[in-house]
Amino acid sequence: MVIESWIASLLSVLLSFAGVSCVVEGSAIYVFSLDHRFVVTLSCVDLLGIGLWTFMFVFVVWVYSNLGGVHMSRRKYAVFSVLGFAIFFFANIFRMFIEIFYVSNAGASYVTYLVQWQAFEEQVGMGIMFATFTALLLGFHFALRNQKLHGVMCR
């Protein structure tokens, strides 16, 4: 798939900046130090997870803005949805980078990490997505707070 090849190319560039010697082979990344190929996949489950994180973000923004007495149009919620989806999508790519980078720094003992890969992948994924969720909500909170203060001072 084209998007997976693009993600693999982006990950290869990020890994090269981090000092991991690798090459892209279609939708796979071959890491020389491990003599191992990591296949980049963007499955329906990944897109569903990104969509759920986006929905939770927009829902919390909706609740927060209604409790704060700020009324936003549907267009603004649509902008938050698109922006949130894009940010969570790139956070998912960052998750892939962290996983490959971590395993490539493990060296020859990477086999023990690959045995526990599923649990490791879930922990890293949840941590990065939750941190992204928190950063987005804090950004919204501070933007709303600054808007309220600016509106009060300009009256």
Protein Blocks (a to p, Z undefined) as FASTA:
>chain_A
ZZlmmmmmmmmmmmmmnopacddehjaccdfklopacdddddfklmmmmmmmmmmmmmmm
mmmmmmnopacdfklmmmmmmmmmmmmmmmmmmmmmmmmmmmmmnommlmmmmmmmmmmm
mmmmmmmmmmmmmmmmmmmmmmmmmmmmmmmmmZZ
